[in-house]
């Protein structure tokens, strides 16, 4: 890179481009001899290790260089703060986008976490770059302190300072390009994640439309199920009533069976009594017939053996309601 020229090197954040003034535009000691050095605060004298090895020469160029370096460092800090602010805004947008994704996008959450990890790695690298820039600033302040404590700088020391400033400028430009490349990579990753989120959003929209088409059928099925449930409840209640009626009828039937059993026993007892009565009557009739037959026989025998004159005027005894004839001895 040229030491005297060159365009401003931009630093890309999450939301825009931050212009950073290149070190090539910083004035050199021989170009800022007329700068007022009273605006630059005085610092403590450097340590003996920071003192240059050459004899210093007098001049106001070191103070002008100090003012230019302070101005460049201030612009660099402002650019870094603006970069952090824009990166924070982008992270908030990404977080808001992630909050709108539903539970079915768990795979995209993993990709987003990887993107966040990449952004955190980039932020760490940017912080490291900022720390390196601050270290360079500390080194520059050390050089400035060493220059302030001296009144003169030799020409060889001035050339060495020019070379050191050129190296620092080149290093800062390389770091700026690296930060820009990493910002572009992060932007590409965020864009890919955004495209994937949009694709999933379209898929969710299609699913919602399909659900809306099937919703009437689901509603009809639900109503049918509710009606069947109501009918089933009525049938269950009716079955309960019928079961209660059957239970009562069963109890009555059991009572009737018990009564029938008692009646059957009574009938059997009455039949036994009737059979005994009939047997007694038949036995009595048989005895009566037998006795009557015997009486008849005896009567015939008596009539045959007794003369009619012997029995005249005598009363005949009655046996069993029948006329009997007394047999004479």
MOJOZI-V550204 format. One record per helix or strand of 2 or more residues. SS is the DSSP state (A for helix, B for strand). FROM is the first residue (numbers start at 0). LEN is the number of residues. If there is no record, write none. Layout:
# MOJOZI-V550204
SS&FROM&LEN, SS&FROM&LEN
This chain:
# MOJOZI-V550204
B&8&4, B&16&4, A&22&3, A&36&3, A&47&3, A&60&39, A&102&46, A&154&151, B&317&2, B&321&2
